[in-house]
Amino acid sequence: MTTAVNNFDEDQLIEQAKTDPEAFGKLYEQYVDKIYSYIYYRVGNHQEAEDLTAKVFHRALNHIPNYNNRGVPFAAWLYRIAHNLIANWRRDHQRRKVVGLDQVTGLSGERQESPHQMVERSNERELLLAAIQKLPRERQQLLTLKFVERMSNAEIGRVMGRSEGAIKSLYHRTLVSLKGLLAEHENIIRELEVDDN
């Protein structure tokens, strides 16, 4: 497990990384797991998340000589690169759904469930993901940073370029919207079940 570096050390490391790939490697070690997690929970596929994570750091390595600290954490720059790559990936893949082999074969290391439990859990997850994907991308990003990355509102604000108060407000509106979308999905399911009888 990597240890966090303080802001002063990180600023020095960033400056070194502009000319020294080994220094960039330290930044990579510091952030690769967080960026991978962020991407995985946005695309839902391990292979795609690994590919996109590699692209984030490749792009960061190529552009770090132009990086200027403007009072925003280095992590925010990486998340912005990831956000843009995810948007491009979605645009390119919006017509076909990719399912990871581990999702099909159950190789994810989870405890064994009955087929009924697996189907029920999968259906619930699909409903939640479908509802989340109907939200604007900004709100999807907020939920990922809040629940996957477990960032505070202040940290999310720095990543998204907003004040902490604006993030609290956006978070509240996002939860209200999500609740409405989930209720809408439940009503549709009930109607389908009535039609089947």
Long-range contacts (C-beta under 8 A, 24 or more apart in sequence): 2-29, 2-30, 4-30, 5-30, 7-73, 10-74, 11-69, 14-64, 14-67, 14-69, 14-74, 17-64, 18-64, 18-65, 18-67, 19-65, 21-61, 24-60, 24-61, 24-64, 27-60, 27-74, 28-57, 31-74, 31-75, 31-78, 32-57, 34-75, 34-149, 35-78, 35-79, 35-82, 37-148, 37-149, 38-79, 38-82, 38-144, 38-145, 38-148, 38-149, 39-82, 39-85, 39-86, 41-144, 41-148, 42-86, 42-140, 42-141, 42-144, 43-86, 43-89, 43-90, 43-98, 44-100, 44-129, 45-98, 45-99, 45-100, 45-103, 46-100, 46-102, 47-98, 47-100, 48-89, 48-98, 48-100, 52-82, 52-85, 52-86, 52-89, 53-82, 55-85, 56-81, 56-82, 56-85, 59-85, 72-158, 72-161, 73-158, 73-159, 75-159, 76-158, 76-159, 76-161, 79-145, 79-159, 80-159, 83-141, 87-137, 127-182, 127-185, 128-182, 130-185, 131-178, 131-181, 131-182, 131-185, 132-178, 134-181, 135-174, 135-177, 135-178, 135-181, 138-170, 139-170, 139-173, 139-174, 139-177, 142-167, 142-170, 142-171, 142-174, 143-174, 143-178, 146-171
